[in-house]
Amino acid sequence: PQYKVIGAAWAGVITQGFVALAEMFLAFKMISIKPGPRFIPALLLFGFVIFILSSFMRFLPLHWMIQIALIGLIGSALTFLFRFVDLKTLRLFFSD
């Protein structure tokens, strides 16, 4: 309670981080995904780019909802650029 909003934000970030790691572990375990040697560096670079983008986005004179939408769109584009999502697999998923 003494840290108020900042404490709540940090608690949320830490919780979501653990949940994300747990979901990745379960996905690798259940689907038997074998990430290549470039996966971890690409994932770290992706996180770094999103962090930097989010940090600089607050200096733009845009409404916060537009900023969040832009970060989401750019993040989605980066998932394809870093090949976290394969377009062929995505097409097969939506064609069924």
PyMOL commands that place a pseudoatom at each C-alpha (Angstrom):
pseudoatom trace, name=CA, resn=PRO, resi=1, chain=A, elem=C, hetatm=0, pos=[0.000, 0.000, 0.000]
pseudoatom trace, name=CA, resn=GLN, resi=2, chain=A, elem=C, hetatm=0, pos=[2.824, 2.460, 0.635]
pseudoatom trace, name=CA, resn=TYR, resi=3, chain=A, elem=C, hetatm=0, pos=[3.955, 2.342, -3.030]
pseudoatom trace, name=CA, resn=LYS, resi=4, chain=A, elem=C, hetatm=0, pos=[0.426, 3.011, -4.319]
pseudoatom trace, name=CA, resn=VAL, resi=5, chain=A, elem=C, hetatm=0, pos=[0.125, 3.146, -8.141]
pseudoatom trace, name=CA, resn=ILE, resi=6, chain=A, elem=C, hetatm=0, pos=[3.790, 2.345, -8.831]
pseudoatom trace, name=CA, resn=GLY, resi=7, chain=A, elem=C, hetatm=0, pos=[3.610, -0.693, -6.564]
pseudoatom trace, name=CA, resn=ALA, resi=8, chain=A, elem=C, hetatm=0, pos=[0.463, -1.919, -8.309]
pseudoatom trace, name=CA, resn=ALA, resi=9, chain=A, elem=C, hetatm=0, pos=[2.117, -1.430, -11.703]
pseudoatom trace, name=CA, resn=TRP, resi=10, chain=A, elem=C, hetatm=0, pos=[5.211, -3.391, -10.656]
pseudoatom trace, name=CA, resn=ALA, resi=11, chain=A, elem=C, hetatm=0, pos=[3.067, -6.144, -9.158]
pseudoatom trace, name=CA, resn=GLY, resi=12, chain=A, elem=C, hetatm=0, pos=[1.179, -6.398, -12.454]
pseudoatom trace, name=CA, resn=VAL, resi=13, chain=A, elem=C, hetatm=0, pos=[4.367, -6.483, -14.538]
pseudoatom trace, name=CA, resn=ILE, resi=14, chain=A, elem=C, hetatm=0, pos=[5.927, -9.175, -12.360]
pseudoatom trace, name=CA, resn=THR, resi=15, chain=A, elem=C, hetatm=0, pos=[2.747, -11.263, -12.314]
pseudoatom trace, name=CA, resn=GLN, resi=16, chain=A, elem=C, hetatm=0, pos=[2.247, -11.007, -16.070]
pseudoatom trace, name=CA, resn=GLY, resi=17, chain=A, elem=C, hetatm=0, pos=[5.905, -11.879, -16.624]
pseudoatom trace, name=CA, resn=PHE, resi=18, chain=A, elem=C, hetatm=0, pos=[5.583, -15.081, -14.602]
pseudoatom trace, name=CA, resn=VAL, resi=19, chain=A, elem=C, hetatm=0, pos=[2.331, -15.967, -16.355]
pseudoatom trace, name=CA, resn=ALA, resi=20, chain=A, elem=C, hetatm=0, pos=[3.949, -15.404, -19.768]
pseudoatom trace, name=CA, resn=LEU, resi=21, chain=A, elem=C, hetatm=0, pos=[6.900, -17.639, -18.863]
pseudoatom trace, name=CA, resn=ALA, resi=22, chain=A, elem=C, hetatm=0, pos=[4.574, -20.341, -17.536]
pseudoatom trace, name=CA, resn=GLU, resi=23, chain=A, elem=C, hetatm=0, pos=[2.470, -20.227, -20.712]
pseudoatom trace, name=CA, resn=MET, resi=24, chain=A, elem=C, hetatm=0, pos=[5.593, -20.469, -22.877]
pseudoatom trace, name=CA, resn=PHE, resi=25, chain=A, elem=C, hetatm=0, pos=[6.787, -23.458, -20.857]
pseudoatom trace, name=CA, resn=LEU, resi=26, chain=A, elem=C, hetatm=0, pos=[3.418, -25.183, -21.198]
pseudoatom trace, name=CA, resn=ALA, resi=27, chain=A, elem=C, hetatm=0, pos=[3.214, -24.432, -24.914]
pseudoatom trace, name=CA, resn=PHE, resi=28, chain=A, elem=C, hetatm=0, pos=[6.670, -25.906, -25.491]
pseudoatom trace, name=CA, resn=LYS, resi=29, chain=A, elem=C, hetatm=0, pos=[5.799, -28.923, -23.368]
pseudoatom trace, name=CA, resn=MET, resi=30, chain=A, elem=C, hetatm=0, pos=[2.301, -29.626, -24.741]
pseudoatom trace, name=CA, resn=ILE, resi=31, chain=A, elem=C, hetatm=0, pos=[2.883, -28.809, -28.413]
pseudoatom trace, name=CA, resn=SER, resi=32, chain=A, elem=C, hetatm=0, pos=[6.483, -30.097, -28.433]
pseudoatom trace, name=CA, resn=ILE, resi=33, chain=A, elem=C, hetatm=0, pos=[7.841, -26.936, -30.026]
pseudoatom trace, name=CA, resn=LYS, resi=34, chain=A, elem=C, hetatm=0, pos=[11.582, -27.041, -30.474]
pseudoatom trace, name=CA, resn=PRO, resi=35, chain=A, elem=C, hetatm=0, pos=[12.808, -23.447, -30.752]
pseudoatom trace, name=CA, resn=GLY, resi=36, chain=A, elem=C, hetatm=0, pos=[15.903, -22.907, -32.853]
pseudoatom trace, name=CA, resn=PRO, resi=37, chain=A, elem=C, hetatm=0, pos=[19.095, -21.264, -31.609]
pseudoatom trace, name=CA, resn=ARG, resi=38, chain=A, elem=C, hetatm=0, pos=[17.885, -17.838, -32.796]
pseudoatom trace, name=CA, resn=PHE, resi=39, chain=A, elem=C, hetatm=0, pos=[14.638, -17.927, -30.818]
pseudoatom trace, name=CA, resn=ILE, resi=40, chain=A, elem=C, hetatm=0, pos=[15.852, -16.576, -27.455]
pseudoatom trace, name=CA, resn=PRO, resi=41, chain=A, elem=C, hetatm=0, pos=[17.940, -13.712, -28.932]
pseudoatom trace, name=CA, resn=ALA, resi=42, chain=A, elem=C, hetatm=0, pos=[15.037, -12.804, -31.232]
pseudoatom trace, name=CA, resn=LEU, resi=43, chain=A, elem=C, hetatm=0, pos=[12.623, -12.855, -28.299]
pseudoatom trace, name=CA, resn=LEU, resi=44, chain=A, elem=C, hetatm=0, pos=[14.904, -10.625, -26.234]
pseudoatom trace, name=CA, resn=LEU, resi=45, chain=A, elem=C, hetatm=0, pos=[15.336, -8.221, -29.156]
pseudoatom trace, name=CA, resn=PHE, resi=46, chain=A, elem=C, hetatm=0, pos=[11.568, -8.161, -29.661]
pseudoatom trace, name=CA, resn=GLY, resi=47, chain=A, elem=C, hetatm=0, pos=[11.025, -7.294, -25.998]
pseudoatom trace, name=CA, resn=PHE, resi=48, chain=A, elem=C, hetatm=0, pos=[13.708, -4.610, -26.141]
pseudoatom trace, name=CA, resn=VAL, resi=49, chain=A, elem=C, hetatm=0, pos=[12.211, -3.013, -29.268]
pseudoatom trace, name=CA, resn=ILE, resi=50, chain=A, elem=C, hetatm=0, pos=[8.723, -2.982, -27.745]
pseudoatom trace, name=CA, resn=PHE, resi=51, chain=A, elem=C, hetatm=0, pos=[10.116, -1.505, -24.510]
pseudoatom trace, name=CA, resn=ILE, resi=52, chain=A, elem=C, hetatm=0, pos=[11.969, 1.274, -26.356]
pseudoatom trace, name=CA, resn=LEU, resi=53, chain=A, elem=C, hetatm=0, pos=[8.957, 1.951, -28.567]
pseudoatom trace, name=CA, resn=SER, resi=54, chain=A, elem=C, hetatm=0, pos=[6.673, 2.179, -25.534]
pseudoatom trace, name=CA, resn=SER, resi=55, chain=A, elem=C, hetatm=0, pos=[9.102, 4.460, -23.731]
pseudoatom trace, name=CA, resn=PHE, resi=56, chain=A, elem=C, hetatm=0, pos=[9.327, 6.921, -26.618]
pseudoatom trace, name=CA, resn=MET, resi=57, chain=A, elem=C, hetatm=0, pos=[5.633, 6.750, -27.478]
pseudoatom trace, name=CA, resn=ARG, resi=58, chain=A, elem=C, hetatm=0, pos=[4.748, 8.903, -24.473]
pseudoatom trace, name=CA, resn=PHE, resi=59, chain=A, elem=C, hetatm=0, pos=[6.525, 11.860, -26.072]
pseudoatom trace, name=CA, resn=LEU, resi=60, chain=A, elem=C, hetatm=0, pos=[4.221, 11.817, -29.090]
pseudoatom trace, name=CA, resn=PRO, resi=61, chain=A, elem=C, hetatm=0, pos=[1.272, 14.206, -28.960]
pseudoatom trace, name=CA, resn=LEU, resi=62, chain=A, elem=C, hetatm=0, pos=[-1.254, 11.404, -29.398]
pseudoatom trace, name=CA, resn=HIS, resi=63, chain=A, elem=C, hetatm=0, pos=[-4.096, 10.176, -27.227]
pseudoatom trace, name=CA, resn=TRP, resi=64, chain=A, elem=C, hetatm=0, pos=[-2.994, 7.271, -25.032]
pseudoatom trace, name=CA, resn=MET, resi=65, chain=A, elem=C, hetatm=0, pos=[-5.460, 4.891, -26.699]
pseudoatom trace, name=CA, resn=ILE, resi=66, chain=A, elem=C, hetatm=0, pos=[-3.911, 5.626, -30.094]
pseudoatom trace, name=CA, resn=GLN, resi=67, chain=A, elem=C, hetatm=0, pos=[-0.453, 5.058, -28.627]
pseudoatom trace, name=CA, resn=ILE, resi=68, chain=A, elem=C, hetatm=0, pos=[-1.491, 1.633, -27.310]
pseudoatom trace, name=CA, resn=ALA, resi=69, chain=A, elem=C, hetatm=0, pos=[-3.061, 0.728, -30.670]
pseudoatom trace, name=CA, resn=LEU, resi=70, chain=A, elem=C, hetatm=0, pos=[0.144, 1.744, -32.482]
pseudoatom trace, name=CA, resn=ILE, resi=71, chain=A, elem=C, hetatm=0, pos=[2.287, -0.327, -30.138]
pseudoatom trace, name=CA, resn=GLY, resi=72, chain=A, elem=C, hetatm=0, pos=[-0.039, -3.292, -30.710]
pseudoatom trace, name=CA, resn=LEU, resi=73, chain=A, elem=C, hetatm=0, pos=[0.084, -2.906, -34.495]
pseudoatom trace, name=CA, resn=ILE, resi=74, chain=A, elem=C, hetatm=0, pos=[3.849, -2.535, -34.560]
pseudoatom trace, name=CA, resn=GLY, resi=75, chain=A, elem=C, hetatm=0, pos=[4.223, -5.469, -32.149]
pseudoatom trace, name=CA, resn=SER, resi=76, chain=A, elem=C, hetatm=0, pos=[2.015, -7.606, -34.379]
pseudoatom trace, name=CA, resn=ALA, resi=77, chain=A, elem=C, hetatm=0, pos=[4.090, -6.674, -37.419]
pseudoatom trace, name=CA, resn=LEU, resi=78, chain=A, elem=C, hetatm=0, pos=[7.285, -7.514, -35.509]
pseudoatom trace, name=CA, resn=THR, resi=79, chain=A, elem=C, hetatm=0, pos=[5.968, -11.004, -34.694]
pseudoatom trace, name=CA, resn=PHE, resi=80, chain=A, elem=C, hetatm=0, pos=[5.875, -11.692, -38.424]
pseudoatom trace, name=CA, resn=LEU, resi=81, chain=A, elem=C, hetatm=0, pos=[9.216, -9.958, -39.033]
pseudoatom trace, name=CA, resn=PHE, resi=82, chain=A, elem=C, hetatm=0, pos=[10.922, -12.038, -36.329]
pseudoatom trace, name=CA, resn=ARG, resi=83, chain=A, elem=C, hetatm=0, pos=[9.062, -15.092, -37.650]
pseudoatom trace, name=CA, resn=PHE, resi=84, chain=A, elem=C, hetatm=0, pos=[7.425, -15.949, -34.332]
pseudoatom trace, name=CA, resn=VAL, resi=85, chain=A, elem=C, hetatm=0, pos=[4.291, -16.634, -36.377]
pseudoatom trace, name=CA, resn=ASP, resi=86, chain=A, elem=C, hetatm=0, pos=[4.473, -18.446, -39.699]
pseudoatom trace, name=CA, resn=LEU, resi=87, chain=A, elem=C, hetatm=0, pos=[2.082, -17.112, -42.351]
pseudoatom trace, name=CA, resn=LYS, resi=88, chain=A, elem=C, hetatm=0, pos=[1.490, -20.585, -43.814]
pseudoatom trace, name=CA, resn=THR, resi=89, chain=A, elem=C, hetatm=0, pos=[0.500, -21.979, -40.445]
pseudoatom trace, name=CA, resn=LEU, resi=90, chain=A, elem=C, hetatm=0, pos=[-1.718, -18.975, -39.798]
pseudoatom trace, name=CA, resn=ARG, resi=91, chain=A, elem=C, hetatm=0, pos=[-3.500, -19.481, -43.132]
pseudoatom trace, name=CA, resn=LEU, resi=92, chain=A, elem=C, hetatm=0, pos=[-4.051, -23.159, -42.331]
pseudoatom trace, name=CA, resn=PHE, resi=93, chain=A, elem=C, hetatm=0, pos=[-5.408, -22.246, -38.938]
pseudoatom trace, name=CA, resn=PHE, resi=94, chain=A, elem=C, hetatm=0, pos=[-7.986, -19.852, -40.363]
pseudoatom trace, name=CA, resn=SER, resi=95, chain=A, elem=C, hetatm=0, pos=[-8.901, -22.025, -43.359]
pseudoatom trace, name=CA, resn=ASP, resi=96, chain=A, elem=C, hetatm=0, pos=[-10.290, -24.865, -41.208]
for i in range(1, 96): cmd.bond("trace and resi %d" % i, "trace and resi %d" % (i + 1))
show_as sticks, trace
zoom trace
